């Protein structure tokens, strides 16, 4: 083979090599439907209340003793409360519209959703983004961390954040519930990221409430996801310029 023939072959091999080394956490967004404007005059509101029957499991103290730099950041014990209940209401449940939009499309926000690493914990621990929206991780600690995302349908990621004030963003290409994110250095650190193809999602506050605003009128399947308790769904019909309230009730795990 002549030198002239080898040159384009080498270039092609180099291109393949570079592609294989690309950051898997920055997967390209899936093909988007054309964004359909929402008519504010006919849009409405869905209010969701998520409850929990019975007493919540007792919280357990997180043991940071093996990393004194982390333990020193917390004069009082840090409690793990995966099932956080106040007056029968459940916090940290992800409320979302699962289906019902037909061919309607939505453009992802350009503003990132931020997850901070502070006090050797993720804050917030449960959050959500749209497909193609930046998910930005910060490190506010002097302690180094790594961010290890383990999705099922999206590409995974794993990168170090050793400098205080460092930040790094990923984007996710497909809808997925409850992607676990952890720090391999500090095994108690855990977060959950959900990804949606529409902007109608929220995480319940301490009172178990979430509000979805500016929703087009229609009939939808409304879902709730919780890291321990799983998924609940209900149909809901929102009339033009209407407002509806939907209650979900989780039972203690068997």
N, C-alpha and C positions, 0 to 999 in steps of 0.2 A: 504494500500500500504506500502511495507517495506521501510526502510531507504535506502537500496541498490537501489531500483527503483526510489526513489525521487531524488537521486544525479544527474543522467543524465538529468532528467526533469528540475531541477533547472539550470543546465548549459545551456540547450537549451534556456530557458526563458531569461537568462542573455545575451546570444548572440543576441537574437532578440531585447532586450532592447538597447544594445549598438549600433546596426545597426540603430535603429530608432532615436538615438541621434547624428548620424554622421552629419558633416557639409554639408548642401545641396549645398553650393557653390562650393564644390569640387567633383562634379558628375563625375563618371568614363567616359572616352571617349568612344564614340560609336565604334563598331567593325570597324577596318580600313581595306581598301583594301591594297593589297600588293603594296608597293611603286614601281613605274615604273620610272627608270632613264630617264632623259630628255637628248636627244642628242644635245649637245651644237652646233654641226656643222650644224644642220638643224633648230634649234630654232630661233624664231624671236621676234619682238617687236610690241606691240600695244600701240599707243599713243592716249590718249583720251583728248578731249577738251569739257568742260561743260560750256554752256552759259546760260544767263538769259535775256529774252526779257523785255524791259521796265525798269523803275526805281524801285530800291529796296525799301521796306518799311523803313521808318526812324527808326534808332535804338532808343531804349529806355534805359534810365539810370536804373541800378540795384539799388534798395533801400536796403542798408545794415545798415541803421541808427539804426535798432533794435538790432544790435550786434556791439557795439562800437569797440570791438577788431578787427573785420573784416573791418569796415569802416576806421579805422586808418591805415590800410595797403595800402590804395589807396588815395593819395592826390588829384587825379583827378577822375572825375566820371567814373565808369565802365559801358560800353555800351553793351547791349545785342543785338547781330546781328545774329539771326538765319538764315536770308537770307543775306549773305555777298557777295556783288557784287562789282567788280572793273573792269571798262571798259567793261561791258557786260559779264564778266566771273564770275563763281560761285565757291566760296570756300566751303570746308567742305562737299563735296558730295563724297560718297563712290562708287568707280568704281570697278567692279568685273566681273569675268567670271562666268556666272550663270550655264551654262551647255555646254556639248560637249566633255567631256573627256572620255566617255564610261566607260570601266573598269579600266582606269588608276587611280592609287592611289598616294598619296603624304604623306610623313612623316611630322608631325608638327615640327616646329622649337623648340629647347629647350630654346632658349633665350626668356625671357618674354617681353611682351608688357607692358609698364609702363604708368600708369595714376597717376599723382601727384595731391595732394590737396594742393594748394599754393595760398595764398591770398584769401582764402575762395572761390576758384574756381577750377574746374577740368581742368587739362592741360595734354594732349589735351582733348578737349570736344567731339570730334568725332574721333574714332579710330576703328581698326578691328584686329581680331586674327584668327588663324586657330583652328579648333577643336583639343583639346588636348594641345594647346600651353598655357603656363602660362600667366595669365592676372594679373599683379601685381599692387596693389594700394599702394601709399606712402602718408604719411602725413608730409608735410614740414612746417606746421603751428604749432604755439603754441596752437592755438584753437583746441579743440576736434571736430571730425567729426564722422559720421557713413556713411557707404557705403551700399546703399540699391538698389540692382539690381532686376528689375521686368521683367524677360523674359516671353515669352509666351510658348515656347516649351522646354527650358532648365529649370533646377531647379533654383529657386531664391536664393538670399543670402542677409543677413543684419547683419553687424557687426560693432562694434565701433572701432575707432582709436583715442584714447585720448592722446597718447604720441607723441611729435615731433620726427620725424625720424622713426616712426613705419611703418611697411609694412605688407601686407598680400596678398596672391595670391589665385586665383580661376582658375579652368579650366572648359571649357564648352564642352558639349557632342554632340550637334547637331547644324547644320547651322541655323542661325537666323539673320534677319536684324534689326538693330536699337533698341537694348535692352536699355530701359531707365534706367539710374542709377542716383540716387539722394541722397541728405543728408537730413534726416528728421529734423536736427537741424537748417540747413540753407536752406530754401526752394528755394532760387534762384539757388542753385548749381544743375547743370544738365549735364550729359554726355550721350553719345550714343555709344554702343559697337555692332559691327556686327561680326558675326562668319561664317567662310567659311570652306568648305571641300577641298579647294585647296589654293595654295599660291598666286594666281593671283588676288590681290586686292590692292587698294591704295586709299588715301583720297586726293582730289584735294587741291592744294595750292591756294594762293590768286589769281593767274592767271588762275584758273579753269582747270589746266592741271594735268594729272596723266599719268604715264608710267608703263606698264606691260612688264617686260623683261623676256627673256629666256622661252618664251611660245612655246610649241610644235606646229608644223604646224597642221592646222585643221580648221574646221568650228564650230563656237561657237555662243552662245547667250551671248552678253555682256550687263551688267546691270549697272544702276546708281541709287543709293538711296540717298534721302535727307530728313532730319527730318521733314520739312514742306511741301515740294513739291512732295514727293512720289517717285515712281519708273518709270524709263524709260528703255526700252530694245531695242536692235538692233542686227541683225545677223552680223557676221563678219567672213571672211575667211582669214586666214593667210597662205600664201604660204611658202614652205621651205626656211629658211634663209631670210624671208621677213620682211617687215616693213609696217604697215598700220596705218592710222590715222582715227579716228572715232569722229564725232561731235555729241553732244547731246545739245538740246536746251529746257530749261524749260520756261514755260509761267507763268506769275503772277497768284497766286491763285485767283479763282473767288469768 
